[in-house]
Amino acid sequence: MDAITREVIRASLLAYADEMTKNFWRSSYGYMNYEVRDFAVGFVDPEGRIVLQSRFTHPAFTADLGFVVKDAVDEQEVIEPGDV
């Protein structure tokens, strides 16, 4: 993959993550989510490696995201397109 295509994909994924963060924060009714922003948003591969995180979430919360996704994937017998 050439550098320009890779950067376009990276920027698009980052924009999606940022938009998910804004929507979650705006629609959250919990104090910890709304005021403290105690949540993480990002993209993780099936092995639990963090692909990228939103620019509006704290890295300390994102660090645990990979472990959670990896455990969830391992618990499922079959994950098919459309499940996530």
Secondary structure, 3 states (H helix, E strand, C coil): CCHHHHHHHHHHHHHHHHHHHHHHHHHCCCHHHHCCCCCCCEEECCCCCEEEECCCCCHHHHHHHHHHHHHHHHHCCCCCCCCC
